[in-house]
């Protein structure tokens, strides 16, 4: 599936949505924190395969969002990250400097953000 500007959706090989909260007997549960964990470059190689197990190389990318801001960790320094709406409008971008990057958008809770990192992109529901 592609948006009008050619940004692919679901091109990451694996994607997990993680929801966590804290709980303690006698207290209300905390708010739920959500993150998207995905991997880049996860094509397993067959060379050096032992016991029918291939090692998959990949970079784990963690994407968290809150109040219209995306916090992204695990992307190579110097890479450009762009954020689009499903209709193809760019709503934010940043060049990675250090170990994490924050990108502010005008997206509201429940809206979809398409995060493009290099040739890969992932769909994230804003919280």
C-alpha positions in Angstrom: 0.0 0.0 0.0 1.4 3.4 -0.9 0.3 7.0 -0.1 -0.1 9.5 -2.9 3.5 10.8 -2.4 4.9 7.3 -2.7 5.6 6.7 0.9 5.2 2.9 1.5 3.2 1.7 4.5 4.1 -1.5 6.4 7.5 -1.9 4.8 9.2 -2.7 8.1 9.7 -6.5 8.4 8.4 -6.9 12.0 6.4 -4.5 14.1 5.1 -4.9 17.7 2.8 -2.5 19.5 3.7 -2.5 23.2 1.3 -1.3 25.9 2.4 -1.2 29.6 1.1 0.1 32.9 2.0 0.0 36.5 -0.2 -1.6 39.1 -0.1 -2.0 42.9 -2.6 -3.6 45.2 -4.8 -0.9 46.8 -3.9 1.8 44.1 -5.4 2.7 40.7 -3.4 1.5 37.7 -1.2 4.0 36.0 -1.9 5.4 32.6 -1.1 3.1 29.7 2.2 3.9 27.9 2.4 2.7 24.3 5.4 2.2 22.0 5.9 0.7 18.5 9.0 -1.5 18.2 10.1 -2.5 14.7 13.2 -3.7 12.9 15.1 -2.5 9.8 17.1 -4.8 7.5 15.9 -8.2 8.9 16.5 -10.4 5.8 18.1 -13.6 7.2 21.3 -14.8 5.4 21.7 -18.5 4.6 25.5 -18.5 4.6 26.9 -19.8 7.8 23.6 -21.4 8.7 23.9 -24.0 11.5 21.2 -26.4 12.8 18.7 -24.8 10.3 18.9 -21.5 12.2 19.8 -18.3 10.3 20.9 -15.2 12.2 18.8 -12.2 11.2 20.6 -8.9 11.2 18.6 -5.8 12.1 18.3 -2.6 13.9 15.6 -2.3 16.6 13.7 1.0 16.3 11.5 2.2 19.2 8.8 4.8 18.4 6.9 6.4 21.3 4.4 9.2 21.0 2.5 11.6 23.2 0.7 14.8 22.7 1.6 15.0 19.0 5.3 14.3 19.5 7.1 11.2 18.3 10.2 10.1 20.2 12.3 7.7 18.0 15.3 5.7 19.2 17.7 3.3 17.5 18.0 5.1 14.1 21.5 5.6 12.8 22.9 9.1 13.4 22.6 11.4 10.4 19.5 9.6 9.0 16.5 11.7 8.0 13.1 10.8 9.5 9.9 12.2 8.0 6.3 12.0 9.3 3.3 12.0 7.0 -0.5 11.8 7.2 -2.2 8.9 5.3 -3.0 11.5 2.6 0.7 12.2 2.0 1.0 15.5 3.7 4.3 15.9 5.6 3.7 17.0 9.2 7.2 16.8 10.6 10.8 15.8 9.9 14.2 15.7 11.6 17.8 14.6 11.1 19.0 12.1 13.7 21.6 13.5 16.0 22.7 11.3 18.9 20.8 8.3 20.1 17.2 9.6 19.9 15.1 12.1 18.0 11.9 14.0 18.8 9.6 15.2 16.1 6.7 17.5 16.8 3.6 17.2 14.7 0.1 18.7 14.6 -1.5 15.3 14.8 -4.0 14.6 17.5 -4.8 11.5 19.6 -6.3 8.7 17.3 -4.8 10.1 14.1 -2.4 8.0 12.0 1.2 9.0 11.4 3.3 7.4 8.8 7.0 7.5 9.9 9.5 7.2 7.1 13.0 6.2 8.0 15.2 5.8 4.9 13.4 3.5 2.5 11.2 2.0 5.2 8.0 3.3 6.8 5.6 2.3 9.6 2.1 3.4 10.5 1.7 4.7 14.1 -1.6 5.6 15.9 -1.0 8.8 17.8 -1.7 8.9 21.5 
